[in-house]
Amino acid sequence: MNIHSSSHTFQENLTRPCRIPYLFYRPDDWSPDEHLPLIVFLHGAGERQEDVQCVTRVGLPRLLERLKNQRFLLLAPHCVGEEVWNNRVAEIKALIDQVAAQYAADLSRISLTGLSMGGFGTWEMAMSYPGFFSCAAPVCGGGMPWRAYTLQNTPIWAFHGDADDVVDISLSRMMVDAVNRCGGQAKFTVYPGVGHDSWNRAYGETDVGLWLLEHRISRP
């Protein structure tokens, strides 16, 4: 797939002034008559720099060629300064809604993934808007297991290295176990001996990109 990449900024007044730079990818021959699935990617704390292009250095945006035969949209918001995704769930949801409407995305196939800080954000976004995302793939993240019941109908694929000394693997394991105890569908890929950069294996060696595209939910 030939990827058309462009840089944008979302700005809106919600509970506070909201300004979110973001990268957006679409096929070069995209047509508004084509309702493509939308993947939302949340980067880690290491990418909280002024240049929005730093979002492409790690994770799914860096490895888009692995999905070159697929047709999809990718939204990669940029979090700068000392902000964290968990504090911006309402703003990110508003951005997703705007982009999905602007580019006629398939609303039954809006999926979510992220690494490290973005892994935490992935758990938080999915739990905050149950039934909205078709599936979610958090990498080396964590969340509040007592809220996992909200994910019982959301397919989850979590990743973590068992030698991670930045985000302990127990945080992912607690979330996966909590989802499954509620009757959910959460699978967990553990990388023995791998540290915090488990995203290289997750996005570079698995079919998680295809997995994100294949799930669909029913909208009322």
C-alpha positions as CSV (number, residue, x, y, z in Angstrom):
1,M,0.0,0.0,0.0
2,N,1.3,3.4,-0.9
3,I,0.9,5.5,2.3
4,H,-0.1,9.2,2.2
5,S,1.1,10.9,5.4
6,S,0.1,14.3,6.6
7,S,0.4,16.3,9.7
8,H,-2.5,18.1,11.3
9,T,-3.7,19.7,14.6
10,F,-7.0,19.1,16.3
11,Q,-8.3,22.0,18.3
12,E,-11.5,22.2,20.3
13,N,-12.9,23.7,23.5
14,L,-14.0,20.8,25.8
15,T,-13.7,21.0,29.6
16,R,-10.5,22.9,28.9
17,P,-8.8,24.3,25.8
18,C,-7.7,21.4,23.7
19,R,-4.9,21.3,21.1
20,I,-3.6,17.9,19.9
21,P,-1.1,17.6,17.1
22,Y,-1.4,14.3,15.2
23,L,-0.3,12.3,12.2
24,F,-2.8,10.8,9.9
25,Y,-2.2,8.1,7.3
26,R,-4.4,7.0,4.5
27,P,-3.9,5.3,1.1
28,D,-2.9,7.7,-1.7
29,D,-5.9,6.7,-3.6
30,W,-8.4,7.0,-0.7
31,S,-11.9,7.9,-1.7
32,P,-14.6,9.3,0.6
33,D,-16.9,6.6,-0.7
34,E,-14.6,3.9,0.8
35,H,-15.3,3.2,4.5
36,L,-11.9,2.0,5.8
37,P,-11.0,0.6,9.2
38,L,-9.3,3.1,11.5
39,I,-6.4,2.2,13.8
40,V,-5.6,4.6,16.7
41,F,-2.0,4.5,17.9
42,L,-0.8,6.1,21.2
43,H,3.0,6.6,21.5
44,G,5.1,6.3,24.6
45,A,6.6,9.0,26.9
46,G,9.9,9.0,24.9
47,E,8.1,10.7,22.0
48,R,6.8,13.6,24.0
49,Q,8.8,16.1,22.0
50,E,7.9,19.2,20.1
51,D,8.3,17.6,16.6
52,V,5.2,15.6,15.8
53,Q,7.2,13.4,13.4
54,C,8.9,11.8,16.4
55,V,5.7,9.6,16.6
56,T,7.0,7.7,13.6
57,R,10.2,6.6,15.3
58,V,8.8,3.6,17.2
59,G,5.8,1.3,17.2
60,L,3.2,0.8,14.5
61,P,3.8,4.0,12.5
62,R,7.5,2.9,12.0
63,L,6.4,-0.5,10.7
64,L,3.5,0.4,8.4
65,E,5.1,-1.4,5.5
66,R,4.2,-4.6,7.2
67,L,0.6,-3.7,6.4
68,K,1.3,-2.5,2.8
69,N,-1.2,-4.9,1.3
70,Q,-4.0,-3.7,3.6
71,R,-6.3,-0.6,3.2
72,F,-6.8,1.3,6.4
73,L,-6.6,4.6,8.1
74,L,-4.1,5.3,11.0
75,L,-4.5,8.1,13.5
76,A,-1.5,8.9,15.7
77,P,-2.1,11.7,18.2
78,H,0.9,13.4,19.7
79,C,1.2,14.1,23.5
80,V,3.8,16.7,24.4
81,G,5.3,18.1,27.6
82,E,4.5,16.4,30.9
83,E,1.0,15.3,29.8
84,V,0.0,11.6,29.8
85,W,-2.7,9.9,27.8
86,N,-4.7,8.9,30.8
87,N,-5.4,12.5,31.5
88,R,-6.6,13.2,28.0
89,V,-9.2,10.5,27.2
90,A,-12.0,12.9,26.5
91,E,-9.9,15.0,24.1
92,I,-8.6,11.9,22.3
93,K,-12.1,10.5,21.9
94,A,-13.2,13.8,20.4
95,L,-10.3,13.7,18.0
96,I,-11.1,10.1,17.0
97,D,-14.8,11.1,16.4
98,Q,-13.8,14.0,14.2
99,V,-11.3,12.1,12.1
100,A,-13.6,9.1,11.7
101,A,-16.3,11.4,10.4
102,Q,-14.0,13.5,8.2
103,Y,-12.6,10.4,6.5
104,A,-15.8,8.3,6.5
105,A,-14.1,5.5,8.6
106,D,-15.9,2.2,9.1
107,L,-17.3,2.8,12.6
108,S,-17.5,-0.9,13.3
109,R,-13.8,-1.2,12.9
110,I,-12.1,1.4,15.1
111,S,-9.3,-0.3,16.9
112,L,-6.7,0.9,19.5
113,T,-3.1,0.2,20.3
114,G,-0.2,1.9,22.1
115,L,3.1,1.3,23.9
116,S,4.4,2.1,27.4
117,M,2.6,5.4,28.3
118,G,0.4,4.6,25.3
119,G,-0.1,1.1,26.6
120,F,-1.6,2.6,29.8
121,G,-3.6,5.0,27.6
122,T,-4.9,2.1,25.5
123,W,-6.2,0.3,28.6
124,E,-7.7,3.6,29.9
125,M,-9.4,4.6,26.6
126,A,-10.9,1.1,26.1
127,M,-12.3,1.0,29.6
128,S,-13.6,4.6,29.4
129,Y,-15.5,3.9,26.2
130,P,-16.6,0.3,26.4
131,G,-18.2,-0.9,23.2
132,F,-16.6,1.8,21.0
133,F,-13.4,0.1,20.0
134,S,-13.5,-3.1,18.0
135,C,-10.4,-4.4,19.8
136,A,-7.3,-3.2,21.7
137,A,-3.6,-4.1,21.8
138,P,-1.8,-2.5,24.8
139,V,2.0,-3.0,24.8
140,C,3.9,-2.9,28.1
141,G,1.2,-0.9,29.8
142,G,-1.2,-1.4,32.7
143,G,-4.5,-0.1,34.2
144,M,-7.1,-0.5,36.9
145,P,-8.1,-4.2,37.0
146,W,-11.3,-3.4,39.0
147,R,-12.6,-1.7,35.9
148,A,-11.8,-4.6,33.6
149,Y,-15.5,-5.7,33.5
150,T,-16.1,-2.9,31.0
151,L,-13.9,-4.9,28.5
152,Q,-15.7,-8.2,28.6
153,N,-16.9,-7.7,25.0
154,T,-13.7,-6.2,23.7
155,P,-11.0,-8.5,22.3
156,I,-7.6,-7.7,23.9
157,W,-4.1,-8.7,22.9
158,A,-1.5,-7.5,25.4
159,F,2.3,-7.7,25.1
160,H,5.1,-7.4,27.7
161,G,8.7,-8.3,28.2
162,D,9.3,-10.2,31.4
163,A,12.6,-8.3,32.0
164,D,10.9,-4.9,31.8
165,D,12.4,-2.7,34.5
166,V,10.4,0.4,33.6
167,V,6.8,-1.0,33.7
168,D,6.6,-4.3,35.6
169,I,5.0,-7.2,33.7
170,S,2.6,-7.8,36.6
171,L,0.7,-4.7,35.5
172,S,-0.2,-6.2,32.2
173,R,-0.8,-9.6,33.7
174,M,-3.3,-8.2,36.3
175,M,-5.3,-6.6,33.5
176,V,-5.4,-9.6,31.3
177,D,-6.4,-11.9,34.2
178,A,-9.1,-9.4,35.3
179,V,-10.6,-9.2,31.8
180,N,-10.7,-13.0,31.5
181,R,-12.2,-13.4,35.0
182,C,-15.1,-11.3,33.7
183,G,-15.7,-13.6,30.8
184,G,-13.7,-11.4,28.3
185,Q,-11.3,-12.4,25.6
186,A,-7.8,-11.3,26.5
187,K,-4.7,-13.0,25.3
188,F,-1.2,-12.2,26.6
189,T,2.1,-12.5,24.7
190,V,5.2,-12.5,27.0
191,Y,8.7,-12.1,25.7
192,P,11.2,-13.9,27.9
193,G,14.3,-11.8,28.7
194,V,13.0,-8.7,26.9
195,G,13.1,-5.4,28.6
196,H,10.9,-2.3,28.1
197,D,11.2,-2.3,24.3
198,S,8.8,-5.2,23.8
199,W,7.1,-3.1,21.2
200,N,9.8,-4.0,18.7
201,R,8.8,-7.6,18.9
202,A,5.1,-7.0,19.2
203,Y,4.7,-4.8,16.1
204,G,7.7,-6.2,14.2
205,E,7.2,-9.9,14.6
206,T,3.5,-10.6,15.1
207,D,0.4,-10.1,13.0
208,V,-1.1,-7.7,15.5
209,G,-1.6,-5.1,12.8
210,L,-3.8,-7.6,10.8
211,W,-5.5,-8.6,14.1
212,L,-6.4,-4.9,14.7
213,L,-8.0,-4.7,11.3
214,E,-10.0,-8.0,11.3
215,H,-12.2,-7.3,14.3
216,R,-15.6,-5.7,13.9
217,I,-18.4,-4.7,16.3
218,S,-22.1,-4.1,15.9
219,R,-23.3,-0.5,16.1
220,P,-26.9,0.3,17.0
